[in-house]
């Protein structure tokens, strides 16, 4: 995938908990969905606990995408090497990565379809 999960920092800290993604090739982060799933033994489960669909925004190889668990305002910061760090905020009321029975899964979903609820 063009974007990959790198690490989680400050697990359990409500103000600092965040997940780092590394941009490996030019992409649109809006094609990606981050899911907090269950985890047991050696792998993820199909349990879905929290989901974040990134807004559409072009990112370049070498950039980082950081998503904080807390509320905040989307922004970015330039690095000395000319790359950027793009900050996003999940808007949750507390930390979610301190438990060992949950894992992050990053999905690339550039194509999708929806129906108006009244049409179903």
For each residue, the residues with C-beta under 8 A, 3 or more apart:
1: 4 24 106 108
2: 23 24 25 26 27 108
3: 21 22 23 24 27 29 32 59 65 106 108
4: 1 21 22 24 106
5: 19 20 21 104 106
6: 20 21 22 64
7: 19 20
8: 11 17 18 19 20 97 104
9: 16 17 18 19 20
10: 13 16 17 18
11: 8 17 95 97 98
12: 17 95 97 98
13: 10 16 17 95
14: 17 69 70 94 95
15: 70
16: 9 10 13 68
17: 8 9 10 11 12 13 14 68 69 70 95 96 97 98
18: 8 9 10 66 67 68 69
19: 5 7 8 9 34 66 67 97 104
20: 5 6 7 8 9 64 65 66
21: 3 4 5 6 64 65 66 67 106
22: 3 4 6 64 65
23: 2 3 26 27 59 60 61 62 63 64 65
24: 1 2 3 4 61
25: 2 61
26: 2 23 58 59 60 61
27: 2 3 23 31 32 58 59
28: 31 56 57 58 59 110
29: 3 32 54 55 56 57 58 59 65 86
30: 53 54 55 56 57
31: 27 28 54 108 109 110
32: 3 27 29 53 54 106 107 108 109
33: 51 52 53 54 106 107 109
34: 19 51 52 53 54 67 104 105 106 107
35: 48 50 51 52 104 105 106 107
36: 48 49 50 51 96 97 102 103 104 105
37: 44 45 46 47 48 49 102 103 104 105
38: 44 45 46 47 49 101 102 103
39: 43 44 45 100 101 102 103
40: 43 45 101
41:
42:
43: 39 40
44: 37 38 39 103 105
45: 37 38 39 40
46: 37 38
47: 37 38
48: 35 36 37 51
49: 36 37 38 96 102
50: 35 36 90 92 96
51: 33 34 35 36 48
52: 33 34 35 67 88 90
53: 30 32 33 34
54: 29 30 31 32 33 34 57 65 67 88
55: 29 30 74 88
56: 28 29 30
57: 28 29 30 54 86
58: 26 27 28 29
59: 3 23 26 27 28 29 63 65 84 86
60: 23 26 63 83 84
61: 23 24 25 26
62: 23 81 83
63: 23 59 60 83 84 85 86
64: 6 20 21 22 23 83 84 85 86
65: 3 20 21 22 23 29 54 59 85 86 88
66: 18 19 20 21 85 86 87 88
67: 18 19 21 34 52 54 87 88 89 90
68: 16 17 18 72 87 88 89 90
69: 14 17 18 90 92 94 95 96 97
70: 14 15 17 89 90 91 92
71: 89 91 92
72: 68 87 89 91
73: 89
74: 55 86 87 88 89
75: 87
76: 84 85 86 87
77: 84 85 87
78: 82 83 84
79: 82 83 84 85
80:
81: 62
82: 78 79
83: 60 62 63 64 78 79
84: 59 60 63 64 76 77 78 79
85: 63 64 65 66 76 77 79
86: 29 57 59 63 64 65 66 74 76
87: 66 67 68 72 74 75 76 77
88: 52 54 55 65 66 67 68 74
89: 67 68 70 71 72 73 74
90: 50 52 67 68 69 70
91: 70 71 72
92: 50 69 70 71 96
93:
94: 14 69
95: 11 12 13 14 17 69 98
96: 17 36 49 50 69 92 99 102
97: 8 11 12 17 19 36 69 102 104
98: 11 12 17 95
99: 96 102
100: 39
101: 38 39 40
102: 36 37 38 39 49 96 97 99
103: 36 37 38 39 44
104: 5 8 19 34 35 36 37 97
105: 34 35 36 37 44
106: 1 3 4 5 21 32 33 34 35
107: 32 33 34 35
108: 1 2 3 31 32
109: 31 32 33 112
110: 28 31
111:
112: 109
113:
114:
115: 119 120
116: 119 120
117: 120
118:
119: 115 116
120: 115 116 117
